[in-house]
Amino acid sequence: MIDLVIRGGQIIDGSGREASAGDVAIDAGRIVEVGSRSTLSARREISADGAYVTPGFVDIHTHYDAQVLWDPLVNPSSEHGVTSVVIGNCGLGLAPVRPPDRKAVQRLLGGVEDIPQATLEQGIRWSWEDYPEYLKALASSPRSVEVGALIGHAALRVYAMGAERAYRDAARPDEIAQMADQLRQALAAGALGLSTSRSRLDRDCDGRSTPSCFALDEELYALADVLRAEDRGVIGLAFRGCGLICDASVPTFLLTHWSRDRRRGPRFPLEWIVHKQTAETAALFGLNDRGLLRSGLRADVNVIDFSRLQLEPPRVEHDLPAAGRRLVQGARGYVATLVAGQITREDGRDTGARPGGLARTHTR
């Protein structure tokens, strides 16, 4: 007897192919069967009659670097069918960091992402210096989603050069070598890659542009050489000023607006929208154990009542450490979300399951 069968749904498998009716069978955190009616007996069944069954969404651009340290829900992304997130974008990050420079990287993250310093002061419990230690800290806390991490270029500069020079000067050859060595260690420990930013709009709490803006070509080439040797990627610039109220709700907006509700201009096939935030995003970071409904892959799955799917109005929450305030936006219409075969959300409610760990690059 297996763990679970999702029965009678319209399966959108993440490949971009047209939806088809069938069942998805799951056991021990993996998909064991996808297709026509399954004959396998299961301890639990979910009826997907009238609903779509999709892979869990893989959000590769988030700034939950601090939040994942205190929030096991990783809310609101977990409310929007997201089962994997990538942190460390835009050159930001909390590691590597020497104790005297913790305040500097904290003020950079808070300045760019408008996170109150009181929240970060109370919420971050520093227990690491190098990047492997940081990944161990991430892996030690169970969550409702998987977390993958990029190493941020700004943090590398601060680590190698110190907080003052990183915001002002070109790196010396010995400092570039130290950055390259830290990058190698991070990749070996499980970092998905390196992120950087050249945007002068990315500023710390003191109004200083992010340290990666001051890197010369030879520094970038040295880091790129490490990535090339390890067959990893550089993630580039962030786009600012896009006017989103709550960008964590984008996965739901993409489904509802671009595939169903758009009135001016053509709509996109739902299968294509799902592909763009499952198989395509997972493959970009080598997360090849997810993003598709295929036998043998992780059972990260959504069951979606598309006729009911809609964004809720944005709301103000004071749920950050030190009673910090933020805007969040939920959704209705997600029948169930599964991470590694465990139901983390059902009918819009958290189940208490925390199967999410540290996402690492995989090969099929």
N, C-alpha and C positions, 0 to 999 in steps of 0.2 A: 504494500500500500504506500502510495506517495503522499506528499504533504498537501498539495493543493491543485485543483483544476479550475481554471476560469472558463466557463462554458457559454457557448452561443453568442459570442461577440463578433463584430466586424474587425478583423485583424489588420491593422496597419503596421507592418513589420519593421519599418524604419528604413527600408531600402529605397523607398520612393515608388515601389510597385503599388498597383491598385489594391484597395482593401478587398478582403475575401472572408467569408464566414468560416468560423471554426473555433477550436478550443486551444488553450495554452495550458500545458501540464508542467508542474514545477515540483522539484524535490531537492532537498539539501541545498537550497539557495541557488539552484541552477534550473534552467529550462530543459526539460527532457523530451518535450513533444510539442509541435506546433502544426496545426492543420485541421483536417476534418474531425468529426466528433471522436473524442478520445474514449477508449474503452478502459483506461486505467482507473482503478479505484483510488479515492483520495480521502484524507481525513477531513478536508474542508473543501467546499465548492463555493465559488462566487458566480452568480448569474450575471452575465454581460448582455443579456437579451436587450436589443435596441441600443447598445453602447459600442463604442470603439475601444479596442485593446491596442495599446501602443507601447513602445519602449519608454522607460523613464527618461525624462529630459536631462540633458547634460549642459549645464550653464557654465561656459568657459570664461566668462568675464564677470567676476564678482569681487567685492571688496569686504568679504567677511573675515579678513585676517585676524581681527581681534574678536569679533562676535563668536566665531567657532570655539573660542576658548572658554566662553561662559554660557552659550546657548545651545543645548543639545538638539533643539528643534530646527535650528538654522531657519528661523522664521523671518520673512514670509515665503522664502523660496519653496519650502517644503509644502506649502499650501497650493502651489501651482504645478504640481506634477514633476518637480525637479528632484532627481534622485542622486545627482552628482554635481558638485560645484568645484570650480577652480579658483583659488585665491592667489595673491601675489602679483596681481596685474599692475600695469602702468609703472613698473619699476619699484613699486612700493613693497614693503614687507617688514617683518619684525625679527628677521634673522638673516645673516649672522649679525650679532651685536655684542659689543663689549659693555660691561655694566655702566661705565661713565657715559656711554652714548645712547642708553635706552631712551632717555628723554627726547633726544633729537629725532630718532626714528618714530617715536610715538607722536611727536608734534607734527611730523610730516604726514603721517597717516591721518591724524585728526584734521589737519589743515586742508588736505586735498579732499577728504570725504566728509567734512563737516561733522565730525564726531566730537562731542564735548570732551575736553581733557579730563574733567572729573570722572567721566565714564571710563575712559581708558586707564586712569590711575587706579580706580577701584576694580576694574574688570580683568586687567592683565596681571597674572601671577608669574613673574619672570622666573624661569627655571632652566634657561638655556643660554648658551653663548654662540656655539656654532650651529650650522644648519641641520646636521644629523640629530643634534639634541632637540632642536625645534620640532622636527618631524616626529620624534619619539613623544614629545608633549602632545602633539596633535593626535597621534595614534592612541594615546592612553585614555582618551575620553570618548565613549560611545555616543553616537548621534543618530538622528533619523535620516541623514543623507551621508553619502561618501564625500570626502574632501581630498582634492588633489592640490598640490602647491607648486607654484613657480618661485624661483628665487629672484628677488628684486634687485635691479642694478643699483638703485639708490642706496639700499642697505649694504651692498658690497662696497660701494665707495666710502661710506661712513666707516665701515669696519676697517678698511685698509688705510684710509687717509686721516681719520678723525673727523669729528663733526664740523669743525670750522673750515678746514681746507677742502673737504668734500663739496661744500657749497660755493667754492670760489676758484679752485686751482685745477690745472691739468695734473693728472697722476704721474708720478715718477715711474721709471721702469720697474723698480722693486715693488711698488704698490700695485702696478698692473699685474705683476707675477703673483702677488698675494691674492688679488681678486680671482685670477684664473685658477689658483689652487683651491680657493674656497668654492668656486663653481664646480670644479671636479668632484670635490667631496659631497656637495649637495646632490649632484646628479647620481653619484654612486649610492647615496642614501635613499633616493627615491623622488627627488624633485623632478617635475615634469619638463622643466626647461628654464629659460631666463626671460624675464620681461624688462623692458626699458621704456623710457619716455623722453621725448625732446620737447614736450609741450611746456612753454613758459607759464601756462595757466595753472599748472600743477604746483601749488605753493604751500609751504608749511604755515604754521600758526603765526609766524613772524613775517610772513609775506615774501619769503625767499623761494625762488624757483627750485624745483627738485634737483638734487645733486647730479642726476644723469644728464642734465642739460649742459654740464661743464666738461663732459667727456670728449676727448679728441679722438680722431679716427683710429689711431694706433691702439687705444684702449678697447674700442669696439671690435676691432679686428682680432685682438688677442682673445676676447671672450667668445667671438664667433668661431675662432679656431677650436676652442674647447668643445663648443656645441657640435661643430662639424665632426670632430673626432668621436663624439658620443652619439652621433646621429639624432640630435635634438634640435629644437627650433628656438628662434628669438621671436618674442611677441612684441609688436611695436606700439605705436602711439595710441593713446586714448583720445576719444573725441569728447569734448566738453561742450556744455551749453545746449544740450539736445532737448531740454525742456520737459523731461519725463518727471512725473510726480513720484512714482515708485517703480524703478526699473526692474525690481525683482518680479513684478507682475507681467513682464513682457512675454514669457512663454504662453500664458493664457491669452493675452491680447493678440499675439500672432495667430493663434487658432481661430479666435472669434471674429476679429476684424478682417483679416486678409483672406480667410477661407469662407466666411459665412455672412458677415454683416456689412461689408463694404458696398457702398452705393454708387460711388463715382469711380469709374475705371474697373478693369477686370479683377476678378478674384483669382486666388491661386488654389490649386488642388490641395486638399487637406493632407494627402499623402506626401506632397512635396514639403509642406510646412513642417510636418513631423520629421521627415528625413533631415531637414536643415538643423533641427535642434536635438537630434539623437545620433544617428550613425555618422553624420558629417562632423559634428562637433567632437564626438568621442574619438574618431579617427585622427583628427588634427593633433591630438595630444598622445596618440598611441594607446588610448584606452580601448583596446580592441576586444576586451572581454565584455563589452556592454554596447548599447546603442542600437541593437538589432534583436528582434525576437527570433532566435535561432537556437536549436538544440545545442546544449553545452555551454552557452553563454550565461552570464549572471541574470538572475530573474529580477531585474529592475523593470517594473511594469506599471502602466497606468490603465485604469478602466474609466472611461470618460463618457458621461451622458451628454453628448454634444448638443442636444436640443435644449438642455438646461444650463450649459456652460456659460458663465458670465462673470465679469469682474464685479466685486463689491465696491461700494464707495470708499475712497481713501479715508483713513481714520488716524487720529493722533493717539499714540501710545506713549506712556511714560514707563516703559519696561526695560530700559537699559540700566546698567549699573549706575548708582548715584542718582536714580530716578531721571536719567537722561531721556529726552523726548525725541521721537521720530515719527515720520509718516509711514504707515504700512497699508497694504491693500490685499485683501483676501480674494477668494474666488468660490463660486458654487458650481457644482456639476461634476466634480471628481468623485466617482463612486468609490474607488480604492486606489491607493498607491502602494506598491511593494518595492522594498529594497532588499536585495539578496534573498528574495523569497518570503520575507516577512512583511505583513501588512502594517505599514507605518501610519497610514491615514485611511479612514473608512467613513464614507458619508460626511466628509468635511470635518471629522474629529480625529485628533491625535490618539493613537492606540497605546502609546507608551513603549512601543518596540523601538529599540535603538541599535539596529544592525549596521549602521554606517561606520566605516573605518577610514583608512588612508588609501586613496586611489593612487595606483602606480601604473607605469607604462607596462603594457602587455603585448605579446605577439600571439597571433592566432596559430 
